[in-house]
């Protein structure tokens, strides 16, 4: 059974690409980098050792590292 309970929060990166609420999300593997599509590019986030409490739920913090562009 698959649950999509939020377990991660994405920190950093350009503010315009992702509103605050969509930065809290479910990540399948908390030890792997996360890649989020944003228009014609991808924003990349790496897992950190940091955790935060968000509305009673502990979330793993992922930190923005870089952007790549979608190949045409």
C-alpha positions in Angstrom: 0.0 0.0 0.0 1.4 3.4 -1.0 0.9 6.4 1.3 1.8 9.9 0.3 2.1 11.3 3.8 4.6 14.3 3.7 8.0 13.3 5.0 10.3 15.9 3.5 10.6 19.7 3.0 12.6 21.4 0.3 14.7 24.3 1.3 16.5 26.8 -0.9 16.6 27.5 -4.5 14.8 30.2 -6.5 11.7 31.4 -4.7 9.7 31.8 -7.8 9.7 28.2 -8.9 7.8 26.7 -6.0 5.4 28.2 -3.5 5.9 27.4 0.2 3.1 24.8 0.6 4.4 22.7 -2.3 7.8 22.4 -0.7 6.3 20.0 1.9 6.0 16.7 0.1 6.3 12.9 0.1 9.7 11.5 -1.0 10.0 7.8 -1.9 13.6 7.5 -0.8 14.9 9.9 1.9 18.5 9.1 1.1 18.4 10.0 -2.6 18.5 13.3 -4.4 15.1 14.8 -5.3 14.5 16.3 -8.8 11.5 18.6 -9.3 10.3 19.8 -12.7 9.9 23.5 -12.9 8.9 24.7 -16.4 11.8 24.0 -18.8 14.2 22.9 -16.0 14.7 20.7 -13.0 15.5 21.9 -9.5 17.8 19.4 -7.6 17.7 18.9 -3.8 20.0 16.7 -1.7 19.0 15.1 1.6 20.6 16.6 4.8 20.8 15.2 8.3 18.5 18.0 9.5 14.9 17.4 10.5 12.1 19.9 11.3 8.7 19.6 12.9 5.9 20.6 10.6 2.4 20.6 12.1 3.3 17.6 14.4 5.1 15.6 11.7 8.9 15.3 11.5 10.1 16.1 8.0 13.6 15.4 6.5 15.2 18.6 5.1 16.4 18.6 1.5 18.7 21.4 0.4 18.7 22.9 -3.1 21.9 22.2 -5.0 21.5 23.2 -8.6 19.3 23.5 -11.7 19.5 21.6 -15.0 17.6 22.3 -18.2 15.4 19.9 -20.1 17.0 18.8 -23.4 15.0 19.6 -26.5 
